[in-house]
């Protein structure tokens, strides 16, 4: 059983014994924790992107590598559909600034 299935089973078991208010509060707390992890990962991605940009510029290259950005956009679209593209655009802007 994978982690997602195990979490779903645990959530289903908790839902059977919790009041709606308790379930909502617990689920919101879980979302907040997930959001904190996502924010941390984005901050990590921003730092790695900065290293790449600085290295590229120092070696005479451009700050932005458009073909790489197209690969990133395609990856997110493949994984999440059209909303994934919008999310990736925001992520790219956070990591490299406005073009």
Residue pairs with C-beta under 8 A, 6 or more apart in sequence:
1 9
11 27
14 23
14 26
15 23
18 26
42 91
42 94
45 91
45 95
46 94
46 95
49 95
49 96
50 95
53 63
53 64
53 96
56 62
56 63
56 65
57 63
63 96
64 96
64 99
69 92
72 88
72 91
72 92
73 85
73 88
73 89
73 92
75 88
76 84
76 85
76 87
76 88
76 91
77 84
77 85
77 88
78 84
80 87
